[in-house]
Amino acid sequence: MYEHFFQCPFCWETISMLLDSSVAHQKYIEDCEICCNPMEIEVSFEDGELMEFRANSN
């Protein structure tokens, strides 16, 4: 598991998320733990290293 800190695209609060580095590419919806708005999360790992992280307000 990999802990990643980022800003929510809705409330701009810094939050953290645990990411599964064993899955190379992931795309899913998760609610912000502060404002509860749904964020589209897109994550890419290569050899267990985080290559790309996006949290969109779509």
MDTraj code that builds the backbone (N, CA, C; nanometers):
import mdtraj as md
import numpy as np

residues = "MET TYR GLU HIS PHE PHE GLN CYS PRO PHE CYS TRP GLU THR ILE SER MET LEU LEU ASP SER SER VAL ALA HIS GLN LYS TYR ILE GLU ASP CYS GLU ILE CYS CYS ASN PRO MET GLU ILE GLU VAL SER PHE GLU ASP GLY GLU LEU MET GLU PHE ARG ALA ASN SER ASN".split()
xyz = np.array([
    [0.0839, -0.1182, 0.0000],
    [0.0000, 0.0000, 0.0000],
    [0.0885, 0.1247, 0.0000],
    [0.0352, 0.2286, -0.0569],
    [0.1084, 0.3532, -0.0756],
    [0.0181, 0.4672, -0.0301],
    [0.0624, 0.5491, 0.0662],
    [-0.0180, 0.6628, 0.1114],
    [0.0183, 0.7861, 0.0285],
    [-0.0850, 0.8495, -0.0275],
    [-0.0646, 0.9668, -0.1125],
    [-0.1469, 1.0833, -0.0588],
    [-0.0840, 1.2004, -0.0444],
    [-0.1504, 1.3220, 0.0006],
    [-0.1777, 1.4116, -0.1193],
    [-0.2968, 1.4724, -0.1240],
    [-0.3347, 1.5591, -0.2356],
    [-0.4464, 1.6521, -0.1918],
    [-0.4783, 1.7497, -0.2756],
    [-0.5866, 1.8434, -0.2465],
    [-0.7139, 1.7988, -0.3166],
    [-0.8238, 1.8037, -0.2424],
    [-0.9548, 1.7737, -0.2994],
    [-0.9865, 1.8799, -0.4051],
    [-1.0360, 1.8403, -0.5229],
    [-1.0690, 1.9379, -0.6274],
    [-1.1959, 2.0187, -0.5971],
    [-1.2656, 1.9866, -0.4898],
    [-1.3868, 2.0596, -0.4510],
    [-1.3599, 2.1574, -0.3370],
    [-1.3074, 2.1066, -0.2248],
    [-1.2912, 2.1900, -0.1052],
    [-1.1471, 2.2363, -0.0833],
    [-1.0551, 2.1856, -0.1594],
    [-0.9121, 2.2205, -0.1564],
    [-0.8419, 2.1831, -0.0272],
    [-0.9061, 2.1013, 0.0562],
    [-0.8398, 2.0505, 0.1772],
    [-0.7419, 1.9409, 0.1380],
    [-0.6323, 1.9314, 0.2111],
    [-0.5358, 1.8238, 0.1886],
    [-0.5876, 1.6988, 0.2570],
    [-0.5978, 1.5923, 0.1807],
    [-0.6424, 1.4630, 0.2334],
    [-0.5426, 1.3562, 0.1898],
    [-0.5507, 1.2408, 0.2503],
    [-0.4636, 1.1299, 0.2114],
    [-0.5489, 1.0116, 0.1696],
    [-0.4892, 0.9290, 0.0877],
    [-0.5576, 0.8110, 0.0368],
    [-0.4567, 0.6972, 0.0292],
    [-0.4987, 0.5781, 0.0685],
    [-0.4140, 0.4609, 0.0530],
    [-0.4369, 0.4019, -0.0855],
    [-0.3295, 0.3853, -0.1611],
    [-0.3369, 0.3334, -0.2971],
    [-0.2733, 0.1961, -0.3039],
    [-0.3310, 0.1080, -0.3825],
    [-0.2797, -0.0278, -0.4009],
    [-0.1800, -0.0280, -0.5165],
    [-0.0517, -0.0360, -0.4843],
    [0.0530, -0.0304, -0.5868],
    [0.0679, -0.1616, -0.6643],
    [-0.0071, -0.2654, -0.6265],
    [0.0019, -0.3927, -0.6992],
    [-0.0820, -0.3925, -0.8272],
    [-0.1668, -0.2893, -0.8455],
    [-0.2497, -0.2760, -0.9652],
    [-0.1922, -0.1602, -1.0476],
    [-0.1497, -0.1883, -1.1708],
    [-0.0773, -0.0902, -1.2523],
    [-0.1598, 0.0337, -1.2867],
    [-0.2872, 0.0154, -1.3228],
    [-0.3709, 0.1301, -1.3588],
    [-0.5077, 0.1142, -1.2937],
    [-0.5528, 0.2220, -1.2302],
    [-0.6809, 0.2193, -1.1606],
    [-0.7577, 0.3465, -1.1923],
    [-0.8886, 0.3340, -1.2011],
    [-0.9762, 0.4493, -1.2212],
    [-1.1066, 0.4190, -1.1476],
    [-1.1421, 0.5060, -1.0535],
    [-1.2612, 0.4816, -0.9732],
    [-1.3108, 0.6121, -0.9124],
    [-1.4279, 0.6084, -0.8513],
    [-1.4893, 0.7226, -0.7837],
    [-1.4772, 0.7008, -0.6333],
    [-1.4331, 0.8055, -0.5642],
    [-1.4259, 0.8005, -0.4181],
    [-1.4664, 0.9369, -0.3629],
    [-1.5429, 0.9356, -0.2535],
    [-1.5877, 1.0601, -0.1914],
    [-1.4758, 1.1211, -0.1076],
    [-1.4681, 1.2549, -0.1095],
    [-1.3744, 1.3267, -0.0237],
    [-1.4136, 1.3028, 0.1216],
    [-1.3156, 1.2774, 0.2074],
    [-1.3444, 1.2521, 0.3487],
    [-1.3813, 1.3797, 0.4245],
    [-1.3596, 1.4962, 0.3634],
    [-1.3943, 1.6239, 0.4279],
    [-1.5304, 1.6744, 0.3802],
    [-1.5457, 1.6957, 0.2479],
    [-1.6684, 1.7569, 0.1944],
    [-1.7665, 1.6560, 0.1340],
    [-1.7268, 1.5309, 0.1213],
    [-1.8110, 1.4203, 0.0729],
    [-1.8477, 1.4280, -0.0761],
    [-1.7875, 1.5175, -0.1511],
    [-1.8124, 1.5225, -0.2952],
    [-1.7383, 1.4089, -0.3652],
    [-1.7961, 1.3551, -0.4733],
    [-1.7333, 1.2421, -0.5443],
    [-1.6206, 1.2891, -0.6370],
    [-1.5032, 1.2306, -0.6174],
    [-1.3868, 1.2599, -0.7021],
    [-1.3601, 1.1402, -0.7918],
    [-1.3230, 1.1663, -0.9157],
    [-1.2776, 1.0595, -1.0041],
    [-1.1265, 1.0472, -0.9848],
    [-1.0835, 0.9326, -0.9366],
    [-0.9428, 0.9069, -0.9075],
    [-0.8848, 0.8222, -1.0203],
    [-0.7706, 0.8644, -1.0724],
    [-0.6990, 0.7867, -1.1733],
    [-0.5534, 0.7759, -1.1289],
    [-0.5052, 0.6521, -1.1201],
    [-0.3727, 0.6244, -1.0662],
    [-0.2994, 0.5283, -1.1579],
    [-0.1702, 0.5532, -1.1775],
    [-0.0853, 0.4613, -1.2539],
    [0.0431, 0.4351, -1.1766],
    [0.0791, 0.3074, -1.1685],
    [0.2033, 0.2641, -1.1058],
    [0.2885, 0.1919, -1.2088],
    [0.4195, 0.2032, -1.1935],
    [0.5130, 0.1260, -1.2754],
    [0.6185, 0.0700, -1.1814],
    [0.6316, -0.0610, -1.1801],
    [0.7246, -0.1299, -1.0897],
    [0.7045, -0.0874, -0.9437],
    [0.5774, -0.0710, -0.9031],
    [0.5442, -0.0352, -0.7661],
    [0.5653, 0.1112, -0.7319],
    [0.6030, 0.1936, -0.8286],
    [0.6277, 0.3360, -0.8066],
    [0.5166, 0.4188, -0.8698],
    [0.4659, 0.5166, -0.7962],
    [0.3582, 0.6014, -0.8452],
    [0.4074, 0.6874, -0.9614],
    [0.3442, 0.6738, -1.0768],
    [0.3812, 0.7499, -1.1961],
    [0.2842, 0.8649, -1.2217],
    [0.1560, 0.8422, -1.1914],
    [0.0549, 0.9427, -1.2191],
    [-0.0587, 0.9319, -1.1178],
    [-0.1058, 1.0479, -1.0736],
    [-0.2217, 1.0535, -0.9840],
    [-0.3055, 1.1731, -1.0246],
    [-0.4344, 1.1488, -1.0420],
    [-0.5291, 1.2566, -1.0752],
    [-0.6536, 1.2411, -0.9894],
    [-0.6998, 1.3537, -0.9365],
    [-0.8277, 1.3588, -0.8659],
    [-0.9082, 1.4672, -0.9341],
    [-1.0106, 1.4279, -1.0082],
    [-1.0906, 1.5212, -1.0869],
    [-1.2287, 1.5397, -1.0260],
    [-1.2870, 1.6546, -1.0531],
    [-1.4205, 1.6863, -1.0014],
    [-1.5304, 1.6523, -1.1028],
    [-1.5063, 1.5559, -1.1878],
    [-1.6030, 1.5190, -1.2937],
    [-1.7283, 1.4604, -1.2339],
])
top = md.Topology()
chain = top.add_chain()
for i, resn in enumerate(residues, 1):
    res = top.add_residue(resn, chain, resSeq=i)
    for name in ("N", "CA", "C"):
        top.add_atom(name, md.element.get_by_symbol(name[0]), res)
traj = md.Trajectory(xyz[None], top)
